[in-house]
Amino acid sequence: MKHPTRPRAPRLIDDGSLWIVIAAPSIWAAHFLISYWVAAIWCAKIGGSLLDVRWIIAALGLASIALIGLLALVAVRRYGGTLIIFEEITEDSRPARERFMGHVSLLLCILSAVAVGFTVIPGLVMQTC
């Protein structure tokens, strides 16, 4: 007796989708804009100490790095991303394309996590507006 196949649940980042490549830099860009908007609005409206803004920027940074880490995990598990490719990807096949997307996505995740870290540093160093 055959069991009926369950419909596949839709994924946010589906196989073969380019969203995995642009998601991590988009998270960094959103973190960058939100952090600086929060600091600018805080300084314009309240001014003075940036202690509360520091916590907001740090929390946003941790959340962004966690999301980027999840994307890196997806790049490794689903697409077979590695930090170093020992052989050229010259084939025009689906597995080769997925391996290339995994590699590029993983490297962009690392770069975006570092960029988030560098965006958090000024928020933690500055004490007043």
C-alpha positions in Angstrom: 0.0 0.0 0.0 1.4 3.4 -1.0 1.3 6.2 1.5 0.1 9.4 0.1 2.9 11.9 -0.2 2.5 15.0 2.0 2.8 18.3 0.2 6.1 19.9 0.7 5.9 22.9 3.0 7.0 26.1 1.4 10.4 27.4 2.3 11.4 31.0 2.7 14.6 30.2 0.9 13.9 27.5 -1.6 16.4 25.3 -3.3 18.1 27.0 -6.2 16.9 30.4 -5.1 19.2 33.4 -5.1 17.7 34.8 -1.9 20.3 32.8 0.1 23.0 35.0 -1.6 21.5 38.4 -0.9 19.9 37.6 2.5 23.0 38.1 4.7 24.1 41.4 3.2 20.5 42.6 3.5 20.4 41.8 7.2 23.6 43.8 7.6 22.2 46.7 5.7 19.0 46.7 7.8 21.1 46.5 11.0 23.2 49.4 9.8 20.2 51.6 9.0 18.2 50.8 12.1 21.2 51.3 14.4 22.0 54.7 13.0 18.4 55.8 12.8 17.8 54.8 16.4 20.9 56.8 17.5 20.0 59.8 15.4 16.4 59.9 16.6 17.6 59.4 20.2 20.1 62.3 19.9 17.6 64.6 18.2 14.8 64.0 20.6 16.4 63.1 24.0 20.1 63.8 23.7 22.6 63.2 26.5 23.7 59.7 27.4 23.7 56.9 24.9 23.5 54.1 27.5 20.0 52.9 26.4 20.9 53.2 22.7 24.0 51.0 23.4 21.8 48.2 24.6 19.5 48.5 21.7 22.3 48.5 19.2 24.0 45.5 20.9 20.7 43.6 21.0 20.1 44.4 17.3 23.7 43.2 16.6 23.3 40.0 18.4 19.9 39.3 16.6 21.5 40.1 13.3 24.5 37.9 13.9 22.2 35.0 15.0 20.1 35.4 11.8 23.3 35.5 9.7 24.5 32.4 11.5 21.3 30.6 10.6 21.8 31.5 7.0 25.3 30.2 7.1 24.0 27.0 8.5 21.5 26.8 5.6 24.4 27.5 3.1 26.4 24.7 4.6 23.7 22.1 5.1 21.4 22.6 2.1 23.9 23.9 -0.5 27.1 22.2 0.6 28.9 25.5 1.2 32.6 25.3 2.2 35.1 28.0 3.0 37.7 26.7 0.6 37.0 25.1 -2.7 39.8 22.7 -3.7 38.8 22.2 -7.3 37.3 24.5 -9.9 33.5 24.4 -10.4 33.4 24.2 -14.2 30.4 21.9 -14.6 27.1 23.3 -15.7 25.0 21.1 -13.5 22.6 21.6 -10.7 24.9 20.2 -8.0 27.8 22.4 -9.1 25.6 25.5 -9.2 24.3 24.7 -5.7 27.8 24.1 -4.4 28.9 27.4 -5.8 25.9 29.2 -4.3 26.7 27.6 -1.0 30.3 28.7 -1.1 29.3 32.3 -2.1 26.6 32.4 0.5 28.8 31.2 3.3 31.5 33.8 2.4 28.9 36.5 2.3 27.5 35.4 5.7 31.0 35.7 7.2 31.6 39.1 5.6 28.1 40.3 6.8 28.7 39.1 10.4 32.0 41.0 10.5 30.3 44.1 9.0 27.6 43.9 11.8 30.4 43.7 14.3 32.0 46.8 12.9 28.6 48.6 12.9 28.1 47.8 16.6 31.5 49.1 17.7 30.8 52.8 17.3 27.5 52.4 19.2 29.4 50.8 22.1 32.2 53.3 22.1 30.3 56.6 21.9 29.0 57.7 25.3 27.1 60.9 24.5 25.5 62.5 21.5 
